[in-house]
Amino acid sequence: MERVRNIAVLVGSLRKESINRKVALGLQRLAPDSLSLEIVEIGDLPLYNQDYDADSPAAYTAFRDRIQAADGVLFVTPEHNRSVPAALKNAIDIGSRPYGKSVWNGKLGAVISASPSMVGGFGASQIVRQSLACLNIACMPNPETYLGQADKLFDPAGSLKETGEALLHSFISSYAHWVQRF
């Protein structure tokens, strides 16, 4: 019997009606029994400041503890000006500090990006992947998933349409298989 892997999900968009939050919720619903996905909120984290390394705010400690307890991390991100949203970059930085005590080390990761644009968040995804390599997160190499025109994957009520469900199912199934190999 396969061991259930606990996966933290970080959503880069803080917007109430975020497409990326809808993607994360869809992934939660479609995840196989071998994965337990939990969204870890990042919107209330104070901006990273190295002065906090000696005496971390409670929000930093709670965040780091949740990531440390996870077997892996899914990064679900939009693209802001061809880069990573500030909130997601802040969370990545907080988890990497203090120096030598990164909670990311050895985690099993994956990145999925979604945008109403045709490009689908390619730039943000590549920048997140670059940070993950630096932090020793084993990032699933394929399928690279950039959901262009992602707003069209949902009906007016916010539910996944058949095409959207198929895309997310393919991604999360691939991630589950990849994680189980480790």
TAMO-V372040 format. One line per field, one symbol per residue. psi: psi as a letter, one per 30 degrees, with the letter a starting at -180 (. if undefined). A space follows every 50 residues. Layout:
BEGIN
psi=???
END
This chain:
BEGIN
psi=kkkkkkkkkkjfkfkehkeeeeeeeeeeefklffkjkkkjkffgklkkkf ffeeikleeeeeeeeeeeflflkkjjkakjhgakkeeeeeeeeeffllkf hkffkgljllkklklflffggeeeeeeeeeeeeeghkjkkekkkjjjlhf fffklffgkkleeeeeeeeeeeeeeeeeeff.
END
